[in-house]
Amino acid sequence: MSNRLLFVLPLVMLLMIGGFFAWSLTSGRDPQSIGSPLVGHAAPAMDLVALRDGQPRLTTASLQGQVTVVNVFASWCAPCRLEHPMLMTLAMDKALRIVGINYKDKPADAQRFLQQLGDPFVAVGSDPDGRAGLDWGLTGVPETFLLDRQGVVRLHRPGPIDERWLRDTLQPLAATLAR
């Protein structure tokens, strides 16, 4: 009996694990809907050196006063390159501003990235050690946050933004917040 149990028990465990993975893949959950504990709360405190020489530091206070999109990116991040055209499109919307946080990157690499692809940001802070990223609760890069005029996080998008999300989610909420 015990020899048979030793054969059946791993099989039962394998079936249970397989069942869990099958449920996860077919449950209809959107992996982009992880959510953020920051939504509904003030943006985390930060004081970052500006990526560009001669610009002021990027601080929490500088995120207030206007509807703001905060995009966390890095030059080494392939999905950041994919989403960059969406940021360039968004930069044309004068009802909001786009601020960048350059995450765990060399300033020269980040500057070259923005020179090659275009610079949609009114300000960019450098987060070389990732401390600000931890405070923002990053799960990876890119990540995008929408803040209201008071600096309260109203929307969070882990992963790259796409045209559909930009059109159907971010822009309508940004327009509502800008009123």
ROGUTOR-354392 format. One record per residue (C-alpha): residue number from 1; residue in three letters; z, x, y. Coordinates in pm, whole numbers, plus 50000, padded with zeros to 5 digits. Layout:
REM residues N
<NUM, "ala", <Z, X, Y>>
...
//
This chain:
REM residues 179
<1, "met", <50000, 50000, 50000>>
<2, "ser", <50087, 50276, 50250>>
<3, "asn", <49757, 50460, 50182>>
<4, "arg", <49569, 50142, 50257>>
<5, "leu", <49770, 50091, 50578>>
<6, "leu", <49683, 50444, 50691>>
<7, "phe", <49316, 50357, 50652>>
<8, "val", <49333, 50011, 50817>>
<9, "leu", <49559, 50096, 51112>>
<10, "pro", <49313, 50333, 51288>>
<11, "leu", <49037, 50078, 51230>>
<12, "val", <49246, 49802, 51389>>
<13, "met", <49327, 50028, 51686>>
<14, "leu", <48960, 50117, 51730>>
<15, "leu", <48864, 49748, 51727>>
<16, "met", <49134, 49670, 51987>>
<17, "ile", <49017, 49948, 52219>>
<18, "gly", <48652, 49846, 52170>>
<19, "gly", <48745, 49486, 52249>>
<20, "phe", <48916, 49592, 52570>>
<21, "phe", <48612, 49791, 52683>>
<22, "ala", <48378, 49505, 52592>>
<23, "trp", <48592, 49263, 52796>>
<24, "ser", <48597, 49505, 53091>>
<25, "leu", <48219, 49536, 53091>>
<26, "thr", <48150, 49162, 53061>>
<27, "ser", <48432, 49013, 53269>>
<28, "gly", <48218, 48991, 53582>>
<29, "arg", <48460, 49197, 53790>>
<30, "asp", <48307, 49389, 54077>>
<31, "pro", <48418, 49753, 54067>>
<32, "gln", <48370, 49768, 54445>>
<33, "ser", <48643, 49505, 54489>>
<34, "ile", <48930, 49742, 54421>>
<35, "gly", <49082, 49644, 54751>>
<36, "ser", <49304, 49851, 54970>>
<37, "pro", <49672, 49823, 55053>>
<38, "leu", <49571, 49906, 55412>>
<39, "val", <49383, 49580, 55470>>
<40, "gly", <49588, 49376, 55714>>
<41, "his", <49788, 49679, 55830>>
<42, "ala", <49749, 49932, 56110>>
<43, "ala", <49533, 50233, 56037>>
<44, "pro", <49740, 50527, 55915>>
<45, "ala", <49865, 50784, 56163>>
<46, "met", <49631, 51078, 56199>>
<47, "asp", <49555, 51361, 56436>>
<48, "leu", <49242, 51548, 56326>>
<49, "val", <49058, 51836, 56486>>
<50, "ala", <48716, 51729, 56611>>
<51, "leu", <48425, 51844, 56397>>
<52, "arg", <48219, 51912, 56711>>
<53, "asp", <48329, 52177, 56959>>
<54, "gly", <48447, 52045, 57294>>
<55, "gln", <48532, 51694, 57172>>
<56, "pro", <48882, 51548, 57170>>
<57, "arg", <49087, 51523, 56853>>
<58, "leu", <49043, 51211, 56640>>
<59, "thr", <49372, 51023, 56654>>
<60, "thr", <49498, 50684, 56550>>
<61, "ala", <49513, 50583, 56917>>
<62, "ser", <49142, 50663, 56957>>
<63, "leu", <49063, 50396, 56695>>
<64, "gln", <49193, 50117, 56919>>
<65, "gly", <49023, 49921, 57195>>
<66, "gln", <48694, 49841, 57020>>
<67, "val", <48585, 49718, 56678>>
<68, "thr", <48547, 50041, 56479>>
<69, "val", <48390, 50142, 56151>>
<70, "val", <48562, 50445, 55996>>
<71, "asn", <48345, 50620, 55740>>
<72, "val", <48483, 50898, 55523>>
<73, "phe", <48209, 51135, 55411>>
<74, "ala", <48133, 51490, 55296>>
<75, "ser", <47821, 51703, 55291>>
<76, "trp", <47867, 51773, 54919>>
<77, "cys", <47877, 51400, 54837>>
<78, "ala", <47549, 51265, 54695>>
<79, "pro", <47639, 50896, 54754>>
<80, "cys", <47713, 50986, 55118>>
<81, "arg", <47350, 51091, 55153>>
<82, "leu", <47237, 50762, 54997>>
<83, "glu", <47439, 50547, 55236>>
<84, "his", <47357, 50748, 55548>>
<85, "pro", <47052, 50536, 55649>>
<86, "met", <47282, 50232, 55655>>
<87, "leu", <47515, 50412, 55894>>
<88, "met", <47221, 50503, 56116>>
<89, "thr", <47122, 50134, 56124>>
<90, "leu", <47479, 50032, 56198>>
<91, "ala", <47498, 50282, 56485>>
<92, "met", <47243, 50070, 56675>>
<93, "asp", <47492, 49782, 56693>>
<94, "lys", <47652, 49822, 57037>>
<95, "ala", <47929, 49573, 56953>>
<96, "leu", <48106, 49838, 56747>>
<97, "arg", <48145, 50210, 56715>>
<98, "ile", <48129, 50435, 56411>>
<99, "val", <48381, 50712, 56362>>
<100, "gly", <48364, 50966, 56082>>
<101, "ile", <48625, 51156, 55886>>
<102, "asn", <48477, 51462, 55721>>
<103, "tyr", <48670, 51499, 55396>>
<104, "lys", <48742, 51833, 55223>>
<105, "asp", <48435, 51997, 55368>>
<106, "lys", <48341, 52310, 55558>>
<107, "pro", <48271, 52227, 55925>>
<108, "ala", <47942, 52420, 55923>>
<109, "asp", <47823, 52227, 55616>>
<110, "ala", <47921, 51894, 55773>>
<111, "gln", <47745, 51980, 56099>>
<112, "arg", <47430, 52080, 55909>>
<113, "phe", <47450, 51751, 55710>>
<114, "leu", <47458, 51551, 56036>>
<115, "gln", <47179, 51757, 56192>>
<116, "gln", <46954, 51697, 55891>>
<117, "leu", <47019, 51325, 55840>>
<118, "gly", <47110, 51212, 56192>>
<119, "asp", <47447, 51158, 56353>>
<120, "pro", <47564, 50795, 56372>>
<121, "phe", <47921, 50886, 56475>>
<122, "val", <48069, 50869, 56825>>
<123, "ala", <48347, 51097, 56699>>
<124, "val", <48415, 51292, 56381>>
<125, "gly", <48748, 51433, 56270>>
<126, "ser", <48775, 51715, 56019>>
<127, "asp", <49007, 51668, 55720>>
<128, "pro", <48964, 51999, 55534>>
<129, "asp", <49274, 51970, 55316>>
<130, "gly", <49241, 51597, 55243>>
<131, "arg", <49577, 51491, 55392>>
<132, "ala", <49425, 51217, 55605>>
<133, "gly", <49228, 51101, 55303>>
<134, "leu", <49553, 51057, 55113>>
<135, "asp", <49698, 50854, 55400>>
<136, "trp", <49389, 50630, 55400>>
<137, "gly", <49432, 50582, 55023>>
<138, "leu", <49094, 50726, 54929>>
<139, "thr", <48974, 50693, 54573>>
<140, "gly", <48672, 50912, 54648>>
<141, "val", <48397, 50950, 54904>>
<142, "pro", <48230, 50779, 55067>>
<143, "glu", <48466, 50504, 55176>>
<144, "thr", <48430, 50275, 55476>>
<145, "phe", <48689, 50079, 55672>>
<146, "leu", <48642, 49816, 55945>>
<147, "leu", <48914, 49805, 56211>>
<148, "asp", <48972, 49540, 56474>>
<149, "arg", <49039, 49621, 56840>>
<150, "gln", <49409, 49675, 56773>>
<151, "gly", <49336, 49933, 56503>>
<152, "val", <49424, 49702, 56212>>
<153, "val", <49219, 49753, 55895>>
<154, "arg", <49025, 49433, 55823>>
<155, "leu", <48785, 49548, 55552>>
<156, "his", <48755, 49831, 55302>>
<157, "arg", <48458, 49944, 55096>>
<158, "pro", <48505, 50212, 54831>>
<159, "gly", <48179, 50380, 54746>>
<160, "pro", <47851, 50381, 54934>>
<161, "ile", <47756, 50091, 55155>>
<162, "asp", <47426, 49922, 55085>>
<163, "glu", <47199, 49697, 55286>>
<164, "arg", <47327, 49377, 55126>>
<165, "trp", <47695, 49454, 55189>>
<166, "leu", <47615, 49567, 55542>>
<167, "arg", <47422, 49245, 55617>>
<168, "asp", <47637, 48993, 55428>>
<169, "thr", <47988, 49132, 55471>>
<170, "leu", <48044, 49402, 55731>>
<171, "gln", <47818, 49286, 56015>>
<172, "pro", <47932, 48920, 56014>>
<173, "leu", <48299, 49021, 56014>>
<174, "ala", <48239, 49284, 56283>>
<175, "ala", <48063, 49022, 56500>>
<176, "thr", <48357, 48785, 56457>>
<177, "leu", <48608, 49056, 56547>>
<178, "ala", <48403, 49161, 56852>>
<179, "arg", <48424, 48813, 57009>>
//
